[in-house]
């Protein structure tokens, strides 16, 4: 059972590390609104 949790943690960290640069590249020209409360 312990190996199941280790595999889950490793896969989560690996997917976050791989998807972060792709997300930064895809959203390069998009500026997020700093005032999120004003969006409502």
C-alpha positions in Angstrom: 0.0 0.0 0.0 2.9 2.3 0.7 4.2 1.9 -2.9 0.8 3.1 -4.2 1.1 6.4 -2.4 4.8 6.8 -3.4 3.8 6.3 -7.0 0.9 8.8 -6.7 3.3 11.4 -5.3 5.9 10.8 -8.0 3.4 11.0 -10.8 1.9 14.2 -9.4 5.2 15.9 -9.1 6.3 14.7 -12.5 3.2 16.0 -14.2 3.4 19.3 -12.4 7.1 19.8 -13.5 6.3 18.8 -17.1 3.2 20.9 -17.5 4.5 24.1 -15.9 6.8 25.2 -18.7 4.2 24.3 -21.3 1.6 26.4 -19.5 4.0 29.4 -19.2 4.8 29.2 -22.9 1.1 28.9 -23.9 0.1 31.9 -21.7 3.1 34.1 -22.5 1.2 37.0 -23.9 -1.8 36.8 -21.5 -1.8 39.3 -18.6 -4.0 38.2 -15.7 -6.0 40.8 -13.8 -4.4 41.4 -10.5 -7.7 42.5 -8.9 -9.7 39.3 -9.0 -12.5 40.7 -6.8 -13.3 43.3 -9.5 -14.1 40.5 -12.0 -17.4 39.7 -10.4 
